[in-house]
């Protein structure tokens, strides 16, 4: 079992072209939270429009990698995609998978991208980090401080959306009334600062489940506990009897109890990671400590 003191300590909006990454994330957040029933999806005629994917499924891991690689290729960050041929004659034969074409990837992701955007400026937090001229000269290095912020953002948003997806597996929305499903969404969002699954700007203050200081995470830890307390299992039953804070009648936090915060973390964090592995067969993404601004 993972050491709870290490689990949620320690992600990313990389403007591959203006607003592209934000569009992609919000688009797939909508797909994740779409409440159309399976019957409605199957009865809806497929569309060949890029803005409405013709394939009603989520991309596989390799398709995500291929699509992101294609964006880099289109804006001149990397060369044209080529099949991986790094193998030797002594390697065992592997099952060949059908290669997903760029057109099929565009349909699958539902984002209309020009095939050749050419070298353009690369932005982070509204500022240029790699210029068009540097890309043309094959100089694409990113300052370490910015790279650290990008990695933090990736971990943070991957965790948020994975948390939402896992909760939807445990509490299927098609079995819930609309009001109950909306309330469930609000509970998930309350586990993050500003009660938002998507953070447009990089936070200036380290707070939330991954915060270094207990004072900056206790509220989110207790909200996280309340969500997990509704899941099945002995850990959920234990969490339902605990409280890391004392709240006023309007729900705001009046006082936090450090020992109880740590007790909740020792149960909640390993429980979440194990449940994620049980459902998805891989390790969960976890939030990290916000890097200090330079």
C-alpha positions as CSV (number, residue, x, y, z in Angstrom):
1,X,0.0,0.0,0.0
2,X,1.2,3.5,-0.7
3,X,2.5,5.7,2.1
4,X,-0.4,8.2,2.6
5,X,2.1,11.0,3.4
6,X,3.5,10.7,-0.2
7,X,0.3,10.0,-2.2
8,X,-1.2,13.4,-2.7
9,X,1.9,15.7,-2.4
10,X,4.1,17.4,-4.7
11,X,0.6,18.5,-14.0
12,X,-0.9,21.4,-17.7
13,X,-1.9,23.9,-20.0
14,X,0.5,24.0,-22.9
15,X,-0.8,26.3,-25.6
16,X,0.3,24.3,-28.6
17,X,-1.5,26.9,-30.6
18,X,-3.8,29.6,-29.2
19,X,-6.5,28.0,-26.9
20,X,-6.0,24.5,-28.4
21,X,-5.2,22.7,-25.2
22,X,-8.0,24.5,-23.3
23,X,-10.5,23.6,-26.0
24,X,-9.4,20.0,-26.0
25,X,-9.7,19.6,-22.2
26,X,-13.1,21.3,-22.0
27,X,-14.4,19.3,-24.9
28,X,-13.5,16.1,-23.2
29,X,-14.8,17.3,-19.9
30,X,-18.1,17.8,-21.6
31,X,-17.9,14.3,-23.1
32,X,-17.2,12.9,-19.6
33,X,-20.1,14.7,-18.0
34,X,-22.6,14.3,-20.9
35,X,-25.8,12.9,-19.4
36,X,-27.2,11.4,-22.6
37,X,-28.4,7.9,-22.0
38,X,-26.8,4.9,-23.8
39,X,-30.1,4.5,-25.7
40,X,-30.0,8.1,-26.9
41,X,-26.4,7.7,-28.0
42,X,-27.1,4.5,-30.0
43,X,-30.2,6.0,-31.6
44,X,-28.5,9.2,-32.7
45,X,-27.3,9.1,-36.3
46,X,-23.5,9.3,-36.7
47,X,-22.2,12.5,-38.0
48,X,-19.2,13.0,-40.3
49,X,-18.7,16.5,-39.0
50,X,-15.4,17.0,-37.2
51,X,-17.2,19.0,-34.5
52,X,-19.4,15.9,-33.6
53,X,-17.3,12.7,-33.5
54,X,-18.6,9.9,-35.7
55,X,-17.3,7.4,-33.1
56,X,-19.2,7.3,-29.8
57,X,-16.3,6.1,-27.7
58,X,-13.3,7.5,-25.8
59,X,-9.8,7.3,-27.3
60,X,-7.4,4.7,-26.4
61,X,-4.0,5.7,-24.9
62,X,-2.2,5.3,-28.1
63,X,-4.8,7.4,-29.9
64,X,-4.2,10.2,-27.3
65,X,-0.5,10.0,-28.0
66,X,-0.9,10.0,-31.8
67,X,-3.3,13.0,-31.7
68,X,-1.0,15.1,-29.5
69,X,1.9,14.1,-31.7
70,X,-0.1,15.2,-34.7
71,X,-0.6,18.6,-33.2
72,X,3.1,19.0,-32.6
73,X,3.7,18.0,-36.2
74,X,1.1,20.5,-37.5
75,X,2.7,23.4,-35.8
76,X,6.2,22.5,-36.6
77,X,7.4,21.4,-33.2
78,X,8.3,17.9,-34.4
79,X,8.7,16.1,-37.7
80,X,5.9,14.3,-39.6
81,X,4.6,11.3,-37.7
82,X,6.2,8.0,-38.8
83,X,5.5,4.4,-37.6
84,X,7.8,3.1,-34.9
85,X,10.2,0.8,-36.5
86,X,12.7,0.5,-33.6
87,X,12.7,-3.3,-33.4
88,X,15.2,-6.1,-34.1
89,X,14.8,-9.5,-35.8
90,X,15.2,-11.2,-32.5
91,X,12.2,-9.6,-31.0
92,X,9.0,-11.7,-30.8
93,X,6.3,-11.0,-33.3
94,X,3.7,-8.6,-31.9
95,X,0.1,-8.3,-32.8
96,X,-0.4,-5.6,-35.4
97,X,-2.9,-2.9,-34.6
98,X,-4.8,-0.9,-37.1
99,X,-3.2,2.6,-37.4
100,X,-5.7,5.4,-36.8
101,X,-5.4,8.0,-39.5
102,X,-5.2,11.7,-38.8
103,X,-8.7,12.2,-40.2
104,X,-10.1,9.5,-38.0
105,X,-8.3,11.0,-35.0
106,X,-9.9,14.4,-35.8
107,X,-13.3,12.8,-35.9
108,X,-12.7,10.9,-32.7
109,X,-11.6,14.0,-30.8
110,X,-14.1,16.3,-32.4
111,X,-11.7,19.2,-32.8
112,X,-11.4,20.8,-36.2
113,X,-7.6,21.4,-36.7
114,X,-6.0,22.5,-40.0
115,X,-3.6,19.9,-41.3
116,X,-0.7,22.3,-41.5
117,X,-0.6,25.2,-39.1
118,X,3.1,25.9,-39.8
119,X,5.5,27.1,-37.2
120,X,3.8,29.4,-34.7
121,X,4.6,30.9,-31.3
122,X,4.0,28.6,-28.3
123,X,2.4,30.2,-25.3
124,X,2.2,29.4,-21.6
125,X,0.1,31.6,-19.2
126,X,-0.4,34.2,-21.9
127,X,3.4,34.6,-22.6
128,X,5.4,33.3,-25.5
129,X,7.8,30.5,-24.3
130,X,9.0,29.4,-27.8
131,X,9.0,31.7,-30.7
132,X,8.1,30.9,-34.3
133,X,11.6,31.7,-35.4
134,X,13.1,29.4,-32.8
135,X,10.8,26.6,-33.9
136,X,12.0,27.1,-37.5
137,X,15.6,26.9,-36.2
138,X,14.8,23.7,-34.3
139,X,15.4,25.5,-31.0
140,X,12.4,24.4,-28.8
141,X,13.8,24.4,-25.2
142,X,11.5,25.4,-22.4
143,X,12.9,27.0,-19.2
144,X,12.9,24.5,-16.4
145,X,10.7,26.6,-14.2
146,X,8.0,26.7,-16.8
147,X,8.4,23.0,-17.5
148,X,7.8,22.4,-13.8
149,X,4.6,24.4,-13.9
150,X,3.4,22.5,-17.0
151,X,4.0,19.1,-15.3
152,X,2.2,20.3,-12.2
153,X,-0.8,21.4,-14.2
154,X,-0.9,18.0,-16.0
155,X,-0.9,16.0,-12.8
156,X,-3.6,18.3,-11.2
157,X,-6.0,18.2,-14.1
158,X,-5.5,14.5,-14.8
159,X,-6.3,13.8,-11.2
160,X,-9.5,16.0,-11.2
161,X,-10.9,14.4,-14.4
162,X,-9.9,10.9,-13.3
163,X,-11.6,11.5,-9.9
164,X,-14.7,12.5,-11.8
165,X,-14.5,9.4,-14.1
166,X,-14.0,7.0,-11.2
167,X,-16.9,8.4,-9.3
168,X,-19.1,8.0,-12.4
169,X,-18.0,4.3,-12.6
170,X,-18.9,3.8,-8.9
171,X,-22.1,5.9,-9.0
172,X,-23.3,5.5,-12.6
173,X,-25.1,8.6,-13.7
174,X,-27.6,6.7,-15.8
175,X,-29.0,5.2,-12.6
176,X,-29.4,8.6,-11.0
177,X,-32.0,11.4,-11.4
178,X,-30.8,14.6,-13.0
179,X,-31.0,16.5,-9.7
180,X,-29.0,13.8,-7.8
181,X,-26.4,13.7,-10.6
182,X,-25.9,17.5,-10.5
183,X,-25.6,17.4,-6.7
184,X,-23.0,14.6,-7.1
185,X,-21.0,16.8,-9.6
186,X,-21.1,19.7,-7.1
187,X,-19.6,17.4,-4.5
188,X,-16.8,16.4,-6.8
189,X,-16.1,20.1,-7.7
190,X,-16.1,21.1,-4.0
191,X,-12.9,19.0,-3.6
192,X,-11.0,21.7,-5.5
193,X,-10.3,25.4,-5.0
194,X,-12.9,27.6,-6.6
195,X,-15.1,24.5,-6.9
196,X,-13.9,24.0,-10.4
197,X,-12.7,21.0,-12.3
198,X,-10.9,23.1,-14.9
199,X,-8.5,25.9,-13.7
200,X,-7.9,28.4,-16.4
201,X,-5.0,30.2,-14.7
202,X,-2.1,28.7,-12.8
203,X,-2.9,29.2,-9.0
204,X,-0.8,31.7,-7.2
205,X,-1.4,30.1,-3.8
206,X,-0.7,26.5,-3.0
207,X,-4.0,25.1,-1.7
208,X,-6.1,22.0,-2.3
209,X,-5.5,18.3,-1.8
210,X,-1.9,18.5,-2.9
211,X,-0.9,21.5,-0.8
212,X,2.2,21.3,1.4
213,X,0.6,22.9,4.5
214,X,-2.2,21.3,6.4
215,X,-3.9,24.7,6.8
216,X,-4.1,24.9,3.0
217,X,-5.7,21.6,2.4
218,X,-7.9,20.6,5.4
219,X,-11.1,22.0,3.8
220,X,-10.5,20.0,0.6
221,X,-9.5,16.9,2.5
222,X,-12.8,16.9,4.3
223,X,-14.8,17.5,1.1
224,X,-12.8,14.6,-0.5
225,X,-13.7,12.4,2.5
226,X,-17.4,13.1,2.1
227,X,-17.3,12.0,-1.5
228,X,-15.4,8.8,-0.7
229,X,-17.7,8.1,2.2
230,X,-20.5,7.4,-0.3
231,X,-18.5,4.7,-2.1
232,X,-18.7,1.0,-1.2
233,X,-16.2,-0.7,1.2
234,X,-15.0,-0.7,4.8
235,X,-12.8,2.4,4.2
236,X,-15.9,4.3,3.0
237,X,-17.8,3.3,6.1
238,X,-14.9,4.4,8.3
239,X,-14.7,7.8,6.5
240,X,-18.4,8.4,7.0
241,X,-17.9,8.3,10.8
242,X,-15.0,10.8,10.7
243,X,-14.6,14.6,10.2
244,X,-11.5,16.6,9.7
245,X,-13.2,19.9,10.4
246,X,-16.1,21.5,12.3
247,X,-18.5,23.4,10.2
248,X,-21.0,26.1,10.9
249,X,-24.7,25.8,10.0
250,X,-24.1,27.3,6.5
251,X,-21.4,24.7,5.8
252,X,-18.4,26.9,6.1
253,X,-15.4,25.6,8.1
254,X,-15.1,27.0,11.6
255,X,-12.2,24.9,12.8
256,X,-9.8,22.2,11.6
257,X,-8.3,19.4,13.7
258,X,-4.8,18.4,12.5
259,X,-4.9,14.9,14.0
260,X,-8.2,14.2,12.3
261,X,-7.0,15.6,9.0
262,X,-4.1,13.2,9.0
263,X,-6.3,10.3,10.1
264,X,-8.6,11.0,7.2
265,X,-5.7,11.2,4.8
266,X,-4.3,7.9,6.0
267,X,-7.5,6.2,5.0
268,X,-8.8,8.3,2.1
269,X,-5.7,8.5,-0.1
270,X,-4.8,4.8,-0.3
271,X,-8.5,4.0,-0.6
272,X,-8.8,6.3,-3.6
273,X,-5.7,4.9,-5.3
274,X,-6.8,1.3,-4.8
275,X,-10.3,1.9,-6.1
276,X,-8.9,3.7,-9.2
277,X,-6.6,0.7,-9.8
278,X,-9.4,-1.7,-9.4
279,X,-11.5,0.0,-12.0
280,X,-8.9,1.2,-14.5
281,X,-6.1,-1.3,-14.0
282,X,-3.3,1.4,-13.6
283,X,-2.0,3.8,-11.1
284,X,-4.0,7.0,-10.5
285,X,-2.7,10.4,-11.4
286,X,-2.2,12.4,-8.2
287,X,-1.9,16.1,-7.4
288,X,1.4,17.6,-6.4
289,X,2.7,20.6,-4.4
290,X,2.4,23.8,-6.5
291,X,5.9,24.8,-7.6
292,X,7.0,28.2,-6.3
293,X,6.7,31.0,-8.8
294,X,10.0,32.4,-10.1
